[in-house]
Amino acid sequence: VLGASSDGRFFSGSVDGTPFTSLDFTPTDVQMQTSGATTWTTVPMTLRNATGVEAALSIRFDGSTGTRFALSLANTGGTSRAVELRFPDLPDITLGPDPASLCYAYPAQAFVHGSAPVVVETPYSGRFPTQFVDLYDSAAGWGTCLLVQDKALITKYFGLKKDADKAGLWVRYPTLLGTGLPAGSQMEIAPFTLAMHAGD
């Protein structure tokens, strides 16, 4: 579904103006738990070349059509850091052999849908009151939905890009320019689910 992205990223961002992707993190452990049909996997990580930035990616799979992802990002250093995050950042999504049949549904206040090239990003607000973006292949008869599960009204922006060959989805989390991510704190990041569905 996600295809082979240009650099293999799953999330991305910047620290003090220096960009990073998920591939710039070094895993330090892999923790797994299973209960019935549900499996949780957590991968703690440290960001190379940025002392004091740590993350942990958690994945929950319960045998349904959706997989839940969560990320923690912590500033363990002694000074505030300017951080911006895209979680997820999925730039190269394809669903079928014909890119012309790759369609999107972007439920902003002015509903955006179709298969034409588009780039749009909207803050979670009255202009974008839902927390999902959908992609579907009209010829193959199936699609995938990105559903964010935020109950704390975290500041974030939902992004969609479609070009002639593929589509991209992201959720962007900025930090305040005046405060950044304070020392000893964690960034507020909402979990999300990627789910498969039949039809459009």
TORTI-451555 format. One record per residue (C-alpha): residue number from 1; residue in one letter; x, y, z. Coordinates in Angstrom, 2 decimals. Example, Ala and Ser with C-alpha at 12.3 -4.5 7.8 and 13.67 -1.06 7.14 Angstrom:
BEGIN
DOKE  num  residu       xx       yy       zz
DOKE    1       A    12.30    -4.50     7.80
DOKE    2       S    13.67    -1.06     7.14
***
This chain:
BEGIN
DOKE  num  residu       xx       yy       zz
DOKE    1       V     0.00     0.00     0.00
DOKE    2       L     2.67     2.50     1.04
DOKE    3       G     4.97     1.52    -1.79
DOKE    4       A     8.68     2.19    -1.62
DOKE    5       S     8.96     5.83    -0.65
DOKE    6       S    11.85     7.85    -1.99
DOKE    7       D    13.72     7.47     1.30
DOKE    8       G    11.69     4.89     3.26
DOKE    9       R    10.38     7.37     5.81
DOKE   10       F     7.39     6.78     8.12
DOKE   11       F     7.60    10.11     9.96
DOKE   12       S     9.74    13.21     9.58
DOKE   13       G    10.37    16.65    11.01
DOKE   14       S    13.04    19.06    12.12
DOKE   15       V    14.94    19.94    15.31
DOKE   16       D    16.31    23.48    15.55
DOKE   17       G    15.87    23.82    11.79
DOKE   18       T    17.73    20.60    10.92
DOKE   19       P    15.48    18.12     9.06
DOKE   20       F    15.20    14.45     9.98
DOKE   21       T    13.23    11.39     8.94
DOKE   22       S    12.44     8.22    10.84
DOKE   23       L    15.53     6.65     9.26
DOKE   24       D    17.74     9.05    11.23
DOKE   25       F    16.70     7.36    14.50
DOKE   26       T    18.62     4.42    15.98
DOKE   27       P    16.47     1.77    17.72
DOKE   28       T    17.69     0.91    21.21
DOKE   29       D    15.25    -1.92    22.00
DOKE   30       V    12.19    -3.81    20.74
DOKE   31       Q     9.45    -4.60    23.25
DOKE   32       M     6.52    -6.89    22.39
DOKE   33       Q     3.35    -7.83    24.27
DOKE   34       T     0.53   -10.13    23.21
DOKE   35       S    -2.93   -10.52    24.70
DOKE   36       G    -5.37   -12.69    22.82
DOKE   37       A    -5.43   -11.51    19.20
DOKE   38       T    -3.78    -8.17    19.98
DOKE   39       T    -0.04    -7.54    19.69
DOKE   40       W     1.74    -4.36    20.82
DOKE   41       T     5.26    -3.58    19.65
DOKE   42       T     7.22    -0.60    21.01
DOKE   43       V    10.55     0.54    19.60
DOKE   44       P    12.49     3.14    21.67
DOKE   45       M    14.89     5.22    19.54
DOKE   46       T    17.44     8.01    19.74
DOKE   47       L    18.01    10.65    17.07
DOKE   48       R    21.50    10.54    15.62
DOKE   49       N    23.40    13.85    15.55
DOKE   50       A    20.90    15.51    17.91
DOKE   51       T    21.79    14.88    21.56
DOKE   52       G    18.82    14.73    23.90
DOKE   53       V    16.07    13.82    21.42
DOKE   54       E    14.43    10.45    22.01
DOKE   55       A    11.36     8.76    20.54
DOKE   56       A     9.33     5.59    20.90
DOKE   57       L     7.13     4.17    18.12
DOKE   58       S     4.29     1.89    19.22
DOKE   59       I     2.30    -0.36    16.88
DOKE   60       R    -0.89    -2.23    17.80
DOKE   61       F    -2.34    -4.94    15.58
DOKE   62       D    -5.46    -6.84    16.59
DOKE   63       G    -6.26    -8.80    13.43
DOKE   64       S    -8.77    -6.25    12.17
DOKE   65       T    -8.43    -4.19     9.00
DOKE   66       G    -6.67    -1.38    10.87
DOKE   67       T    -3.28    -0.96    12.54
DOKE   68       R    -2.79     1.69    15.24
DOKE   69       F     0.41     3.71    15.51
DOKE   70       A     1.55     6.04    18.30
DOKE   71       L     4.71     8.06    18.76
DOKE   72       S     6.31     9.79    21.73
DOKE   73       L     9.01    12.40    21.14
DOKE   74       A    10.92    13.71    24.15
DOKE   75       N    13.48    16.43    24.77
DOKE   76       T    15.77    14.88    27.36
DOKE   77       G    18.38    17.64    27.06
DOKE   78       G    18.86    20.76    29.13
DOKE   79       T    17.57    23.43    26.72
DOKE   80       S    14.40    24.07    24.73
DOKE   81       R    14.40    22.81    21.14
DOKE   82       A    12.46    24.09    18.14
DOKE   83       V    10.69    20.98    16.85
DOKE   84       E     8.26    20.27    14.05
DOKE   85       L     6.92    16.80    13.33
DOKE   86       R     5.00    15.01    10.58
DOKE   87       F     3.45    11.83    11.96
DOKE   88       P     2.80    10.07     9.74
DOKE   89       D     4.61    11.28     6.65
DOKE   90       L     3.69     8.92     3.81
DOKE   91       P     4.78    10.48     0.52
DOKE   92       D     4.46     7.62    -1.97
DOKE   93       I     1.15     5.77    -1.66
DOKE   94       T    -0.15     3.63    -4.52
DOKE   95       L    -3.12     1.27    -4.40
DOKE   96       G    -3.36    -0.26    -7.86
DOKE   97       P    -1.52    -0.57   -11.17
DOKE   98       D    -3.15     2.49   -12.78
DOKE   99       P    -2.37     5.80   -11.02
DOKE  100       A    -5.24     7.45   -12.91
DOKE  101       S    -7.74     5.51   -10.78
DOKE  102       L    -6.18     6.64    -7.47
DOKE  103       C    -8.74     8.95    -5.85
DOKE  104       Y    -8.97    10.90    -2.61
DOKE  105       A   -11.54    12.23    -0.17
DOKE  106       Y   -10.44    15.17     1.99
DOKE  107       P   -13.35    16.20     4.22
DOKE  108       A   -12.54    19.85     4.83
DOKE  109       Q   -15.31    22.42     5.15
DOKE  110       A   -15.09    22.68     1.36
DOKE  111       F   -15.02    18.96     0.57
DOKE  112       V   -12.14    18.01    -1.75
DOKE  113       H   -12.39    14.78    -3.73
DOKE  114       G   -11.44    13.31    -7.09
DOKE  115       S    -8.30    12.09    -8.84
DOKE  116       A    -6.81    15.31   -10.21
DOKE  117       P    -3.44    16.56    -8.91
DOKE  118       V    -3.84    18.49    -5.68
DOKE  119       V    -1.83    19.79    -2.70
DOKE  120       V    -3.78    20.87     0.38
DOKE  121       E    -3.08    21.30     4.09
DOKE  122       T    -5.68    22.44     6.63
DOKE  123       P    -5.54    22.86    10.42
DOKE  124       Y    -7.77    20.70    12.60
DOKE  125       S   -10.51    23.24    13.29
DOKE  126       G   -13.96    24.22    12.14
DOKE  127       R   -12.49    24.26     8.64
DOKE  128       F   -11.47    20.60     9.02
DOKE  129       P   -13.70    19.17    11.76
DOKE  130       T   -13.07    15.50    11.02
DOKE  131       Q    -9.83    13.67    11.69
DOKE  132       F    -9.43    11.46     8.63
DOKE  133       V    -8.30    11.45     5.01
DOKE  134       D    -9.21     8.67     2.59
DOKE  135       L    -7.56     7.26    -0.53
DOKE  136       Y    -9.23     4.70    -2.77
DOKE  137       D    -8.69     3.05    -6.12
DOKE  138       S   -11.87     3.29    -8.18
DOKE  139       A   -10.80     0.47   -10.50
DOKE  140       A    -9.49    -1.95    -7.87
DOKE  141       G   -12.48    -1.33    -5.57
DOKE  142       W   -10.66    -0.74    -2.29
DOKE  143       G    -8.91     1.97    -0.32
DOKE  144       T    -7.14     3.03     2.85
DOKE  145       C    -8.10     5.56     5.51
DOKE  146       L    -5.86     7.60     7.80
DOKE  147       L    -7.81     8.19    11.02
DOKE  148       V    -6.31    10.32    13.80
DOKE  149       Q    -7.56     9.66    17.33
DOKE  150       D    -7.05    12.97    19.15
DOKE  151       K    -9.26    13.70    22.16
DOKE  152       A    -7.12    16.59    23.46
DOKE  153       L    -7.52    19.14    20.62
DOKE  154       I    -3.80    19.11    19.80
DOKE  155       T    -2.70    21.69    17.23
DOKE  156       K    -2.09    19.83    13.97
DOKE  157       Y    -2.50    20.13    10.21
DOKE  158       F    -3.84    17.46     7.83
DOKE  159       G    -2.06    17.27     4.48
DOKE  160       L    -2.79    15.59     1.15
DOKE  161       K    -0.81    15.58    -2.08
DOKE  162       K    -1.75    13.80    -5.31
DOKE  163       D     0.30    13.87    -8.50
DOKE  164       A     0.27    11.83   -11.69
DOKE  165       D     1.89     8.75   -10.13
DOKE  166       K     1.06     8.56    -6.42
DOKE  167       A    -0.46    10.23    -3.39
DOKE  168       G     0.93    11.41    -0.07
DOKE  169       L    -0.61    11.89     3.38
DOKE  170       W     0.75    13.61     6.46
DOKE  171       V    -0.25    15.13     9.79
DOKE  172       R     1.97    18.04    10.83
DOKE  173       Y     2.56    19.09    14.44
DOKE  174       P     4.30    22.45    14.99
DOKE  175       T     5.60    23.81    18.27
DOKE  176       L     5.27    27.43    19.38
DOKE  177       L     8.15    29.56    18.11
DOKE  178       G     8.50    31.25    21.50
DOKE  179       T     8.70    28.09    23.60
DOKE  180       G     9.58    25.18    21.31
DOKE  181       L     9.79    21.83    23.08
DOKE  182       P    10.98    22.64    26.63
DOKE  183       A    13.74    20.65    28.29
DOKE  184       G    12.45    17.52    30.00
DOKE  185       S     9.11    17.51    28.17
DOKE  186       Q     7.32    15.38    25.60
DOKE  187       M     5.60    16.61    22.46
DOKE  188       E     1.84    16.17    22.25
DOKE  189       I     1.20    13.74    19.39
DOKE  190       A    -2.06    11.94    18.63
DOKE  191       P    -2.13     8.26    17.65
DOKE  192       F    -3.56     7.27    14.31
DOKE  193       T    -4.93     4.19    12.56
DOKE  194       L    -4.36     3.08     8.99
DOKE  195       A    -7.34     0.98     7.93
DOKE  196       M    -8.24    -0.84     4.73
DOKE  197       H   -11.75    -0.80     3.32
DOKE  198       A   -13.74    -2.08     0.36
DOKE  199       G   -15.27     0.37    -2.08
DOKE  200       D   -14.72     4.11    -2.07
***
